[in-house]
Every structure is written in C-alpha cells, then in structure tokens.
Amino acid sequence: MTEPVIAQRGPYGVEVTAGKDYFWCRCGRSASQPFCDGSHKGTGITPLKYHAEQDDLVFFCGCKHTHTPPLCDGTHNGL
C-alpha cells in the first residue's frame, strides 16, 4: 500500500446534508479535496464513504493521517 500524500495540514470544514453519502479522499491526490476524484487509481488506497446522519458542519481530515477517519482528530499538529 502506498503512503497517503498530505493534502493540507489542517481539516476541511464542510456543510453536509442529512442522508447524503460523501467519499473522503484517503490518498491525498484528489484535486477535489477533501473528496475523491479517482486520482487514487493505482495507489492501492481507496476512498472512504461517509454517510451524513444530519445536516451539520463536519471537519474532514486534510493530512490523511487521522486515527478517526474520515474526521480530523488533530493528528496534523504532530506532523
């Protein structure tokens, strides 16, 4: 498995809609951060589905090293 690329050293705040699925980029190569655009092909890393249970502001991990994927847990502070 290839190591993910750090897309940014901080979270992406996104307003999510209840009932909608979002596909978080785990590889860090997507031009549509924090979401997948298919750039992971050939890396062995696949996106992670996030299902929004309610309308909310969610902070998706930008460094791709979170221990609570797909949400930011502050890991970027130690990179």
DSSP file (Angstrom, degrees, kcal/mol; ACC not computed):
  #  RESIDUE AA STRUCTURE BP1 BP2  ACC     N-H-->O    O-->H-N    N-H-->O    O-->H-N    TCO  KAPPA ALPHA  PHI   PSI    X-CA   Y-CA   Z-CA
    1    1 A M              0   0    0      0, 0.0     2,-0.2     0, 0.0    43,-0.2   0.000 360.0 360.0 360.0 135.2    0.0    0.0    0.0
    2    2 A T        -     0   0    0     41,-1.7    41,-0.0     1,-0.1     0, 0.0  -0.527 360.0-109.0 -78.8 145.7    1.3    3.5   -0.9
    3    3 A E        -     0   0    0     -2,-0.2    -1,-0.1     1,-0.1    42,-0.1  -0.504  38.7-108.1 -72.2 143.5    1.5    6.1    1.8
    4    4 A P        -     0   0    0      0, 0.0     2,-0.4     0, 0.0    24,-0.2  -0.377  26.9-120.7 -71.0 152.5   -1.0    8.9    1.5
    5    5 A V        -     0   0    0     22,-3.4     2,-0.8    -2,-0.1     3,-0.1  -0.747  26.9-114.6 -89.4 138.6    0.0   12.4    0.4
    6    6 A I        -     0   0    0     -2,-0.4    57,-0.2     1,-0.2     3,-0.1  -0.661  30.0-173.4 -75.5 112.5   -0.7   15.2    2.9
    7    7 A A        -     0   0    0     55,-1.4     2,-0.3    -2,-0.8    56,-0.2   0.894  69.2 -18.9 -75.3 -41.5   -3.2   17.4    1.1
    8    8 A Q        -     0   0    0     54,-1.5     2,-1.4    -3,-0.1    -1,-0.3  -0.955  61.8-115.7-161.8 152.6   -3.1   20.1    3.7
    9    9 A R  S    S+     0   0    0     -2,-0.3    52,-0.0    -3,-0.1    -3,-0.0  -0.431  93.5  41.2 -91.6  61.2   -2.0   20.4    7.4
   10   10 A G  S    S-     0   0    0     -2,-1.4    -2,-0.1    50,-0.1    52,-0.1  -0.913  92.0 -75.9 173.4 167.3   -5.5   21.1    8.7
   11   11 A P        -     0   0    0      0, 0.0     2,-0.6     0, 0.0    50,-0.2  -0.306  31.2-127.0 -80.6 164.2   -9.1   20.0    8.4
   12   12 A Y  E     -A   60   0A   0     48,-2.8    48,-2.5    -4,-0.1     2,-0.5  -0.962  21.2-144.2-106.4 116.0  -11.6   20.8    5.7
   13   13 A G  E     +A   59   0A   0     -2,-0.6     2,-0.4    46,-0.2    46,-0.2  -0.726  26.8 177.2 -82.1 123.9  -14.8   22.2    7.1
   14   14 A V  E     -A   58   0A   0     44,-3.1    44,-3.0    -2,-0.5     2,-0.7  -0.993  31.5-133.5-133.7 132.2  -17.8   21.0    5.0
   15   15 A E  E     -A   57   0A   0     -2,-0.4     2,-0.3    42,-0.2    42,-0.2  -0.762  33.7-161.9 -79.8 115.9  -21.5   21.5    5.5
   16   16 A V  E     -A   56   0A   0     40,-3.0    40,-1.6    -2,-0.7     2,-0.4  -0.695  10.7-131.0-102.5 156.4  -23.0   18.1    4.9
   17   17 A T    >   -     0   0    0     -2,-0.3     3,-2.0    38,-0.2    35,-0.3  -0.896  29.9-103.2-109.9 132.0  -26.6   17.2    4.1
   18   18 A A  T 3  S+     0   0    0     -2,-0.4    35,-0.2     1,-0.3    36,-0.1  -0.222 104.9  15.9 -52.3 133.2  -28.6   14.6    6.1
   19   19 A G  T 3  S+     0   0    0     33,-3.2     2,-0.3     1,-0.3    -1,-0.3   0.312  98.0 120.7  86.9  -7.9  -29.0   11.3    4.1
   20   20 A K    <   -     0   0    0     -3,-2.0    32,-2.6    32,-0.2     2,-0.4  -0.662  55.8-136.1 -93.7 145.8  -26.2   12.1    1.6
   21   21 A D  E     -C   51   0B   0     -2,-0.3     2,-0.4    30,-0.2    30,-0.2  -0.799  17.4-168.3 -98.2 141.4  -23.1   10.0    1.1
   22   22 A Y  E     -C   50   0B   0     28,-2.9    28,-3.5    -2,-0.4     2,-0.7  -0.971  14.7-142.9-127.3 142.4  -19.6   11.6    0.7
   23   23 A F  E     -C   49   0B   0     -2,-0.4    13,-2.7    26,-0.2     2,-0.3  -0.877  18.0-150.6-113.6 101.6  -16.5    9.8   -0.4
   24   24 A W  E     -CD  48  35B   0     24,-2.6    24,-2.1    -2,-0.7     2,-0.5  -0.499  18.0-120.7 -74.4 130.3  -13.5   11.1    1.5
   25   25 A C        +     0   0    0      9,-2.6    -1,-0.1    -2,-0.3    39,-0.1  -0.593  30.8 177.6 -71.4 121.3  -10.1   11.0   -0.3
   26   26 A R  S    S+     0   0    0     -2,-0.5    -1,-0.2     1,-0.1    20,-0.1   0.645  74.3  58.7 -96.2 -19.3   -7.7    8.8    1.6
   27   27 A C  S    S-     0   0    0    -23,-0.1   -22,-3.4    18,-0.1    -1,-0.1   0.749  93.9-134.8 -86.0 -23.5   -4.8    9.1   -0.8
   28   28 A G  S    S+     0   0    0    -24,-0.2     5,-0.1     6,-0.1    -3,-0.0   0.475  79.0 102.4  85.0   2.4   -4.4   12.9   -0.7
   29   29 A R        +     0   0    0      3,-0.0   -23,-0.0     2,-0.0     4,-0.0   0.566  46.6 114.8 -95.8 -10.6   -4.0   13.1   -4.5
   30   30 A S    >   -     0   0    0      1,-0.1     3,-0.5     2,-0.1     6,-0.1  -0.321  56.6-151.2 -65.0 140.0   -7.6   14.3   -5.4
   31   31 A A  T 3  S+     0   0    0      1,-0.2    -1,-0.1     3,-0.0     5,-0.1   0.490  95.8  63.9 -83.1  -5.6   -7.9   17.8   -6.9
   32   32 A S  T >  S-     0   0    0      3,-0.4     3,-2.3     2,-0.0    -1,-0.2  -0.202  96.9-147.0-110.6  39.1  -11.4   17.9   -5.3
   33   33 A Q  T <  S+     0   0    0     -3,-0.5     3,-0.1     1,-0.4    29,-0.1  -0.164  74.0  22.0 -52.6 140.7  -10.2   17.7   -1.6
   34   34 A P  T 3  S+     0   0    0      0, 0.0    -9,-2.6     0, 0.0    -1,-0.4  -0.951 121.6  64.0 -91.4  14.9  -11.4   16.5    0.8
   35   35 A F  B <  S-D   24   0B   0     -3,-2.3    -3,-0.4   -11,-0.3   -11,-0.2  -0.626  86.1 -97.9-104.2 158.9  -13.4   14.3   -1.6
   36   36 A C        +     0   0    0    -13,-2.7   -13,-0.1    -2,-0.2    -1,-0.1  -0.414  30.5 173.6 -72.7 139.4  -12.3   11.6   -4.1
   37   37 A D        -     0   0    0     -2,-0.1    -1,-0.1     0, 0.0    -4,-0.0   0.202  64.2 -94.1-124.9  11.4  -12.0   12.4   -7.8
   38   38 A G  S >  S+     0   0    0      1,-0.0     3,-1.6    -8,-0.0    -2,-0.1   0.435  88.4 126.9  93.3   0.2  -10.5    9.0   -8.8
   39   39 A S  T 3   +     0   0    0      1,-0.3    -3,-0.0     3,-0.0   -14,-0.0   0.612  58.0  76.5 -67.1 -10.7   -6.8   10.0   -8.5
   40   40 A H  T > > +     0   0    0      2,-0.1     3,-2.8     3,-0.1     5,-0.5   0.612  62.9 128.8 -74.6 -11.9   -6.1    7.1   -6.2
   41   41 A K  T < 5S+     0   0    0     -3,-1.6     5,-0.0     1,-0.3     0, 0.0  -0.196  77.9  14.1 -53.4 127.3   -6.2    4.6   -9.1
   42   42 A G  T 3 5S+     0   0    0      3,-0.0    -1,-0.3     0, 0.0    -2,-0.1   0.363 104.6  93.1  90.5  -3.7   -3.0    2.5   -8.9
   43   43 A T  T < 5S-     0   0    0     -3,-2.8   -41,-1.7     2,-0.3    -2,-0.1   0.687  89.4-125.4 -93.4 -19.7   -2.1    3.5   -5.4
   44   44 A G  T   5S+     0   0    0     -4,-0.5     2,-0.4     1,-0.3    -3,-0.1   0.484  77.9 112.8  83.6   2.6   -3.8    0.7   -3.5
   45   45 A I      < -     0   0    0     -5,-0.5    -1,-0.3   -42,-0.1    -2,-0.3  -0.923  48.5-167.3-110.2 132.6   -5.7    3.3   -1.5
   46   46 A T        -     0   0    0     -2,-0.4    -5,-0.0    -3,-0.1     0, 0.0  -0.821  26.5 -97.3-117.2 157.9   -9.5    3.7   -1.9
   47   47 A P        -     0   0    0      0, 0.0     2,-0.5     0, 0.0   -22,-0.2  -0.221  32.4-126.6 -68.8 163.2  -11.9    6.4   -0.7
   48   48 A L  E     -C   24   0B   0    -24,-2.1   -24,-2.6    22,-0.0     2,-0.3  -0.957  18.0-129.7-115.3 127.2  -13.9    6.1    2.5
   49   49 A K  E     -C   23   0B   0     -2,-0.5     2,-0.5   -26,-0.2   -26,-0.2  -0.579  20.8-168.8 -77.2 132.1  -17.7    6.5    2.4
   50   50 A Y  E     -C   22   0B   0    -28,-3.5   -28,-2.9    -2,-0.3     2,-0.6  -0.991   6.0-157.5-120.6 124.6  -19.1    8.9    5.0
   51   51 A H  E     -C   21   0B   0     -2,-0.5     2,-0.5   -30,-0.2   -30,-0.2  -0.909  14.5-136.7-105.2 119.9  -22.9    8.9    5.4
   52   52 A A        -     0   0    0    -32,-2.6   -33,-3.2    -2,-0.6   -32,-0.2  -0.635  16.3-172.3 -78.0 120.0  -24.3   12.2    6.9
   53   53 A E  S    S+     0   0    0     -2,-0.5     2,-0.3   -35,-0.2    -1,-0.2   0.753  72.2   5.3 -81.0 -26.0  -26.9   11.4    9.6
   54   54 A Q  S    S-     0   0    0    -36,-0.1     2,-0.3   -34,-0.1    -1,-0.2  -0.970  90.9 -81.9-151.1 161.4  -27.9   15.0    9.9
   55   55 A D  S    S+     0   0    0     -2,-0.3     2,-0.3   -38,-0.1   -38,-0.2  -0.539  72.3 138.4 -64.4 130.6  -27.3   18.4    8.4
   56   56 A D  E     -A   16   0A   0    -40,-1.6   -40,-3.0    -2,-0.3     2,-0.6  -0.988  60.7-102.0-166.5 163.5  -24.0   19.6   10.1
   57   57 A L  E     -A   15   0A   0     -2,-0.3     2,-0.3   -42,-0.2   -42,-0.2  -0.924  45.8-173.5 -96.2 119.0  -20.6   21.2    9.8
   58   58 A V  E     -A   14   0A   0    -44,-3.0   -44,-3.1    -2,-0.6     2,-0.8  -0.887  21.8-138.9-118.1 145.8  -18.1   18.4    9.7
   59   59 A F  E     -A   13   0A   0     -2,-0.3    13,-2.7   -46,-0.2     2,-0.3  -0.864  20.0-160.9-109.6 100.5  -14.3   18.6    9.7
   60   60 A F  E     -AB  12  71A   0    -48,-2.5   -48,-2.8    -2,-0.8    11,-0.3  -0.576  29.7-101.7 -79.9 140.4  -12.8   16.1    7.3
   61   61 A C        -     0   0    0      9,-2.8    -1,-0.1    -2,-0.3   -52,-0.1  -0.369  33.2-176.0 -62.7 133.7   -9.1   15.3    7.8
   62   62 A G  S    S+     0   0    0    -54,-0.1   -54,-1.5    -2,-0.1   -55,-1.4   0.649  79.5  57.1-102.1 -22.5   -6.8   17.0    5.3
   63   63 A C  S    S-     0   0    0    -57,-0.2   -54,-0.1   -56,-0.2    -1,-0.1   0.660  94.9-137.2 -85.5 -15.4   -3.5   15.4    6.4
   64   64 A K  S    S+     0   0    0    -58,-0.1   -58,-0.0     6,-0.1    -3,-0.0   0.646  81.9  94.6  70.2  17.5   -4.8   11.9    5.7
   65   65 A H        +     0   0    0      3,-0.0    -1,-0.1     0, 0.0   -59,-0.0   0.253  48.9 136.8-120.2  10.4   -3.2   10.5    8.9
   66   66 A T        -     0   0    0      1,-0.1     6,-0.1     2,-0.1     5,-0.0  -0.150  50.8-145.4 -56.6 151.3   -6.2   10.8   11.3
   67   67 A H  S    S+     0   0    0      1,-0.2    -1,-0.1     4,-0.1     5,-0.1   0.397  98.3  52.6 -95.3  -0.1   -6.9    8.0   13.7
   68   68 A T  S >  S-     0   0    0      3,-0.5     3,-1.6     2,-0.0    -1,-0.2  -0.434 101.5-132.5-129.5  57.6  -10.6    8.7   13.4
   69   69 A P  T 3  S+     0   0    0      0, 0.0     3,-0.1     0, 0.0    -9,-0.0  -0.241  78.0  13.8 -61.3 142.3  -11.2    8.6    9.6
   70   70 A P  T 3  S+     0   0    0      0, 0.0    -9,-2.8     0, 0.0     2,-0.2  -0.974 116.4  72.4 -94.1   7.4  -12.6   10.5    7.8
   71   71 A L  B <  S-B   60   0A   0     -3,-1.6    -3,-0.5   -11,-0.3   -11,-0.2  -0.534  85.1-104.2 -90.2 149.6  -12.8   13.2   10.5
   72   72 A C        +     0   0    0    -13,-2.7   -13,-0.1    -2,-0.2    -1,-0.1  -0.419  32.4 175.9 -67.6 137.5  -10.0   15.3   11.8
   73   73 A D        -     0   0    0     -2,-0.1    -1,-0.1     0, 0.0    -2,-0.0   0.215  59.5 -96.8-124.3  10.5   -8.6   14.3   15.2
   74   74 A G  S >  S+     0   0    0      3,-0.0     3,-2.1     1,-0.0     4,-0.3   0.476  82.5 133.3  89.7   2.5   -5.7   16.8   15.4
   75   75 A T  G >   +     0   0    0      1,-0.3     3,-2.1     2,-0.2     4,-0.3   0.821  62.0  71.8 -54.8 -32.0   -3.0   14.4   14.1
   76   76 A H  G >  S+     0   0    0      1,-0.3     3,-1.1     2,-0.2    -1,-0.3   0.758  83.9  69.4 -57.8 -24.4   -1.8   17.1   11.7
   77   77 A N  G <  S+     0   0    0     -3,-2.1    -1,-0.3     1,-0.2    -2,-0.2   0.731 101.5  45.6 -66.4 -21.6   -0.4   19.1   14.7
   78   78 A G  G <         0   0    0     -3,-2.1    -1,-0.2    -4,-0.3    -2,-0.2   0.361 360.0 360.0-102.9   3.8    2.3   16.4   15.2
   79   79 A L    <         0   0    0     -3,-1.1    -1,-0.2    -4,-0.3    -2,-0.1   0.470 360.0 360.0 -87.5 360.0    3.3   16.1   11.5
